[in-house]
């Protein structure tokens, strides 16, 4: 069957679908619609998100309505408010040529009194979330005795959200003689149980194998946990004109990522369950109108998103359930268009990649995080294209151009263009200086680029005392010298200083780069080391004690051995405590107080002194009766009198 009219739909429905621009049914529609129109059996439809399931059950529901009777004849249950509104809107679009059709969306967050009022006026189809439908049934406002069709859309997600009892209650209110159509992307045990308990010999149609997975390119990348957000920014910068969705696992993380993107100048907003319905509608309206181009959302809140032309889906965290990956990725590549799905993984989360590949039965390809230079090139080319595509009729009037030429007298056209591009590309320029964000892939040995050239060992005046690690020194040298890590060799980190080896870099280049670098308030000094081998050779020759150890006969017994006095034992109470280690940034961190102000002892505010004073305060066993244990034993009358008087004569 090649067209909707050949499926057996009413002429009004076929005409409305054609006017919407849909000519050829999708695989799930070709298999499900004929079965539903025959109305001989229940149906289980398994298909991924974005394959046209709404039309697969919506068109048969509308086709079977008796428009002369204004009572609920079909109920469609779905997991989220957004999906509820989306399905109701699609059904209204399908029924534009059918006169008198009434479709009511019922969901939480909206006025229940208004929904009850609409229900009393008479409706043909109810589209609702399980929670609100169950609430209206308990209030006695919704009667489902005349329902002849029940549709469970996204049944697996409804069970994941804890709607099992609500679904059982709703289905128990419907007549035993009805048709039940269940649509889901996956078939977990809970969905199979519903099919077994509430469906009669259902026909199963599945297009999982026939799904056009080639429309979506699936990738994954591996980054360190601290680089997850910079990697997301790098991908966005490297794809100018991106129109995408970022999926997070929690509401707090969703809001945090959205706030960071807005702060960094990206048109973004958050969508999660803590927003009111009015706020969620406002966010979705801005996203559909492309006022914002990056939507950060939770899995549940994004279930109802059906937006055309979404180019990218980013999985900021791997989903808790591998099946959720299919729902997330289905937000792009809709209606036959192409899309890109990118999963951001931590190096310790690669087992989740195997779970996703096993669940979806497809291979995700590795995609490295773009370099800053790649992002810069793409941004410049996109800006040039915007200039080339700008319509001539909208260009600035000549008199204003002459005014600008007068104001910029002395600047050549080339200089003016260079400054204009630099102003526009400021974010990409910042990215250009950033380090490589790719982490090593487990099981794969990362190749290090080897280069030849003069090797110089440098003495560096900062060390572990400044809260640095070898990786921080590597990053410092790469950033300040604007070179790759292959130009940095051996790193020997000491407590107060360090040694760093450079390869194929001149002395003048290194000294100039570190002329004004500060770490935690200390100026970084670099000098050529006297020891080419660095700190490893600074200990001097090692003394041979073998001859002394060989003569063990004169040592005497343990009792009369005596001992060599090494002087007074050193107390570590005055060792400086350097506080909490700070993160490493461009300025390589700042301590909360200067080096001279650091505390001289360990332990809380005053180290051992406080610890000792606390013990002195606790040398009493009781209130006013006992006194200290020394006082009790000594029989001090002021603190308890004679010990026998205090405790009495001991009885055996």
PEMODA-V821289 format. One record per helix or strand of 2 or more residues. SS is the DSSP state (~ for helix, > for strand). FROM is the first residue (numbers start at 1). LEN is the number of residues. Records with the same first field share a line. If there is no record, write none. Layout:
BEGIN
SS: FROM-LEN  FROM-LEN
END
This chain:
BEGIN
~: 5-3  11-9  27-12  53-11  81-14  112-10  130-9  155-6  164-10  189-10  213-3  225-14  251-13  277-12  301-4  322-8  334-3  350-11  372-18  392-3  398-10  413-12  426-7  464-3  470-12  485-3  507-7  534-4  546-5  595-3  607-11  629-6  637-3  643-5
>: 43-4  74-5  103-4  125-5  149-5  179-6  203-4  216-8  244-5  268-4  294-5  312-4  339-8  365-2  455-6  488-6  498-6  518-2  522-2  526-3
END
